[in-house]
Amino acid sequence: MSSSSDFQQDRHSFSGSPQKWTDFELPGDTLYYRFTSDMSNTEWGYKFTVTAGHLGRFQTGFEILKQMLSEERVIPHLPLARIWEWQVGVACRQTGHQRLKAIHLLLKIVQCSSQGDCDLTLLKPLWQLFTHMENNSCHDTAKPGILLPLHRALAELFFVTENRVTELGSLQEYLLALNTEDHLHRCTAQ
């Protein structure tokens, strides 16, 4: 394995039992490999796993996108609608601290986007999570007035998005899109 097609740079060669294989790092974004069998037995060969970056995919992507969103001269050149769609999906799939980071990026995107860049109705799953947290915090008498970091992040995200749609004059459509018909029936009944 090497970082060059001529197998001269950063070369790593392995042969024999799997115990002889060790983890290693290659610089760059391309890996070249060559597998040669000596035909001495009928085993299928070797299996290896390639992982990009030291920080892991989520952390690397988070840092890159955060930096890009902080550069005002870069923002007009970004496909914000597509980034928004991807980032909402990431925020829905992640948990814990990674979800907080994803919501942080959603907030930055909403704040720097222009009219129509973000389909705010995609936030429906996060809205359902937020309303569930709201309902549970009302019943939690052990810690009145204390919100978890995720609850605070979602509250800020929905506060900003509500202000955004109010400025655009589409608050009613936004609220209808986020809520389920079942929720609207319960609110009407109350």
C-alpha positions in Angstrom: 0.0 0.0 0.0 1.3 3.5 -0.8 0.2 7.1 -1.3 1.7 7.1 -4.8 0.8 5.0 -7.9 4.4 4.0 -8.4 4.4 2.6 -4.8 7.5 4.6 -3.9 6.1 7.0 -1.3 4.8 6.0 2.1 5.0 2.3 1.2 3.7 -0.4 3.6 4.1 -4.0 2.6 2.5 -7.0 4.4 2.7 -10.7 4.0 1.8 -13.7 6.0 -0.6 -14.1 8.9 -3.0 -11.3 9.9 -1.0 -10.8 13.1 1.8 -9.3 11.1 -0.5 -6.5 9.8 -0.4 -3.2 11.8 -2.4 0.0 11.6 -0.7 2.9 9.7 -1.5 6.3 8.3 -1.0 7.7 4.9 -1.0 11.4 4.0 -3.3 12.7 1.3 -6.7 11.5 0.0 -5.7 8.6 -2.1 -4.6 5.1 -1.3 -3.0 2.7 -3.9 -2.8 -1.0 -3.2 -1.6 -4.1 -4.9 -2.5 -7.6 -3.9 -0.4 -10.5 -5.2 -1.1 -14.1 -4.3 1.6 -16.7 -4.1 -1.0 -19.4 -4.8 0.2 -21.5 -1.9 -3.2 -22.1 -0.4 -6.9 -21.5 -1.1 -7.6 -18.7 1.4 -9.4 -15.7 -0.1 -6.8 -13.1 0.8 -6.8 -10.1 3.2 -9.3 -7.6 4.3 -8.5 -4.1 5.4 -10.4 -1.0 6.5 -9.6 2.5 5.4 -10.7 5.4 7.6 -10.3 9.1 6.6 -9.0 11.8 8.9 -7.8 11.8 12.5 -10.9 13.4 13.9 -13.6 11.1 12.4 -16.1 11.9 9.7 -18.5 13.9 11.9 -16.0 16.1 13.7 -14.1 16.8 10.4 -17.3 17.7 8.6 -18.4 19.9 11.5 -15.2 21.8 11.7 -15.1 22.4 7.9 -18.7 23.6 7.7 -18.4 25.7 10.8 -15.4 27.5 9.3 -17.1 28.0 5.9 -20.2 29.4 7.6 -18.0 31.9 9.5 -16.5 33.4 6.3 -18.9 36.0 5.0 -17.3 36.1 1.6 -17.7 32.3 1.2 -21.4 32.1 2.2 -22.8 33.4 -1.2 -21.0 30.6 -3.0 -22.4 27.8 -0.8 -25.4 25.7 -1.9 -27.1 26.5 1.4 -30.4 24.8 0.5 -28.6 21.4 0.0 -26.4 22.0 3.0 -29.5 22.7 5.1 -31.2 19.6 3.9 -28.1 17.4 4.7 -27.6 19.1 8.1 -31.2 18.6 9.2 -30.8 14.9 8.4 -27.5 14.8 10.4 -29.2 16.5 13.4 -32.0 14.0 13.3 -29.7 11.0 13.2 -27.1 12.1 15.7 -27.3 11.9 19.5 -25.6 13.6 22.4 -22.9 16.2 21.8 -22.9 15.6 18.1 -26.6 16.5 17.8 -25.8 19.7 19.7 -23.1 20.5 17.2 -25.4 19.8 14.3 -28.1 22.1 15.7 -25.4 24.8 16.2 -24.7 24.6 12.5 -28.4 24.7 11.6 -28.7 27.9 13.7 -25.7 29.4 11.8 -27.2 28.5 8.4 -30.6 30.0 9.3 -28.9 33.2 10.5 -26.8 33.6 7.3 -29.3 32.4 4.7 -31.4 34.6 2.5 -35.1 34.2 1.7 -36.0 30.7 0.5 -32.5 29.1 1.1 -33.8 26.8 3.9 -36.9 24.6 3.8 -37.8 25.1 7.4 -40.5 22.5 7.3 -37.7 19.9 7.2 -37.3 20.6 11.0 -40.5 18.7 11.8 -38.7 15.7 13.5 -36.7 18.1 15.6 -39.8 20.1 16.4 -41.5 16.8 17.6 -38.4 16.2 19.8 -38.5 19.7 21.2 -42.3 19.6 22.0 -41.7 16.2 23.7 -39.0 17.8 25.8 -41.2 20.8 26.5 -44.0 18.5 27.7 -41.6 16.5 29.9 -40.0 19.6 31.4 -43.4 20.9 32.6 -43.8 17.6 34.6 -40.3 17.6 36.0 -40.7 19.2 39.4 -37.3 18.1 40.7 -35.4 20.7 38.6 -37.8 23.5 37.8 -36.5 26.1 35.3 -33.4 24.1 34.4 -33.1 23.1 30.7 -30.8 20.4 29.3 -28.3 21.7 26.7 -30.2 20.0 23.8 -33.5 21.5 25.0 -31.9 25.0 25.1 -30.3 24.5 21.7 -33.6 23.5 20.2 -35.4 26.3 21.9 -33.0 28.8 20.4 -33.2 27.2 16.9 -37.0 27.4 16.9 -37.0 30.9 18.3 -34.8 32.1 15.5 -36.7 30.1 12.8 -40.0 31.5 14.0 -38.7 35.0 13.8 -37.4 34.3 10.3 -40.7 33.0 9.0 -42.5 35.9 10.7 -40.2 38.3 8.8 -41.0 36.4 5.6 -44.8 36.4 6.3 -45.2 32.7 6.3 -45.6 31.9 10.0 -48.9 30.1 9.7 -47.7 27.8 6.9 -44.6 27.0 8.9 -46.5 26.1 12.1 -49.0 24.0 10.2 -46.1 22.1 8.4 -44.3 21.4 11.7 -47.3 20.0 13.6 -49.2 16.8 13.0 -52.9 16.7 12.4 -53.2 14.8 15.7 -51.5 17.5 17.6 -53.7 20.2 16.0 -56.8 18.2 17.1 -55.5 18.0 20.7 -54.8 21.7 20.8 -58.3 22.5 19.4 -59.9 20.2 21.9 -58.0 22.0 24.8 
